[in-house]
Structures are given as C-alpha cells and as structure tokens.
C-alpha cells in the first residue's frame, strides 16, 4: 500500500512526466499532478468494487489561517458540488470517501435527501475522521467502513456565541445545563444572582429553546436515517435508530463534542460497521485516495473537494502561495500548479 510518503514520491514522479507532456503540448497547461494521482486511485477503487465513488473531504486537519469554517465545513453550497459529481453516475449503489469536521445539520439533511433520492445502496468509507454533521451523514448510509485509524464523533449540536472573551463554540447541552444550574442555585440562594448575571446576559432571547430544538433535530435526523436505511430490514428499526442516535448525542456521557470515537466504540453503539482491513486491496485504494487528497490540500489552494471516479470535480479554493511539504520535495513546473478552478468560488 502506498503510504503518505509513498504517495508523495509518486506525486514527484508524476509531476516530472506531467511537465514533460505539458511542454510537448500533450496536456493542458493547468494539468495538476495532484489531480492525476488522486483520480488514478479513485478510478482504481471504483473498478475494484464495481461501484461509483464520490470523495467528499476538506482541509480541516492541517492548520491554515485560511481554513475558516465557510471553507472546510459542510454547508448548503456543497449541494452544487453534489449535483455536479452525481450527474452522469449510474443510479443504484454508491460509495463515499468521507473526511470532514462537520457543519450545518440542516445542510447535511438536504445532501442526504438528494443522495438517497438517487441511490438505494450507499456505503461510507471513513479513512480518518468524519465528525459531528459528517457523522450524521455517515449514519444515512446502509453501512460504514472504518479502519483501526478511523473515527466518528458526537452529534450534539454546537452554538457559536459572542462572549466577553470572544467567540466560542459551546455545546447546546452545556448551555441548557448551565442555565438549569443557575436557576437552581438562584432559587436556593437569591444572593447568588449577581454572580450569575454576567453569564446569563450572554444568553439571548430564546437561546435555551433553540438549544433544545437543535438537539432534538439532530437526533431525529439520525434516528430517521438509521431506521430507513441502515436498519431498513429490521422489525425494530425505529427503536434501533432512536437508541443509537441518543447514544451519539449524549453529551453527558461523551463529555466533549470533539471526542474521537473509534471503530469499536461505534460498533458498541449498534451501528453496522465493516472493517476496512478485511479487504486489503480495497483498503489500499481508499487510503491512497485519502493520502493523495491530503497532499492536494498541502500543496495547493484547495480547501474542499467533491469529486467522482470519472474525474468530475468541484473544489473550494483560495488564492495563496503554494508550498510543497516536506520542503526538499518540489515539482519541476516553472510555477506551482493549482487544481482546476472551482465552480463556486466565493
């Protein structure tokens, strides 16, 4: 299996050949070695499984001052990418390679609705991590494939609040619990109210109600998708869906929204999870796509990519100086090559 460094070496070798073919006029000037290698493994995975493949990933694990939430999270704009890459694919079965930090639950629900209207058998590969709303998306599959190095995350919603110390992401559950604690303490000891007021002022009108509704919404989405798809053939599908969604949303038990839940933990919740290591050839292709995608993020302005095995691609990019890592490896082009321009550049 090509490792991270193995894919980097392949990229260097491919860049030399791409540069030669560009100079000979046999390839367009903007051809990117990143695209060539990544798409090669996407095509190989599809040929091996006999199923179309969609890559859905963003630059969320590599630090960048430009990797802001609107670039790396799941948003309503991603529907444009889904429409682009699903167009022309045979309906029926579909595989996703998913690596995202999460995002809007409402946007995720719209993406799930679109995908499930066209495909009745969906499998999600998680080569590294699919967190929060990306975990929700994975729960809309018929089955999930994870390795020893793969993780999902809690689905409890977060709220971005402007506090006296700046903007902060706070779990809806924590906001409700803190409000309940303040109410309880102030009822028992009214003299504590002045101490609580600076904290309570941060809660705008209806925030507590919004927190409760947001938690109910994320759980209901996941419970419904699990019942309709992963456990469709089970006589207890509704019960299973609700039970598993509750475990994934249990902030009191999981303690942190950013907690990485490994394969055994996810299996213990009751989700249908296959071991990526069970098929070595498929594992090689999936991880090669993943490594090639990470190099794409490292070596170009790409922040998010939605791509199918036929080479149709939708990217979110930013204009920045491109630097290959590690520094001793460099492509021989006169100037670094970026990925093709996106369909929806902000």
Beta strands, then each sheet from edge to edge (+ up, - down):
strand 1: 53-58
strand 2: 92-99
strand 3: 119-126
strand 4: 129-130
strand 5: 143-146
strand 6: 151-152
strand 7: 158-163
strand 8: 166-171
strand 9: 261-262
strand 10: 273-275
strand 11: 302-308
strand 12: 313-317
sheet 1: 10+ 5+ 3+ 2+ 1+ 11- 12+
sheet 2: 4+ 6+ 9-
sheet 3: 7+ 8-
end
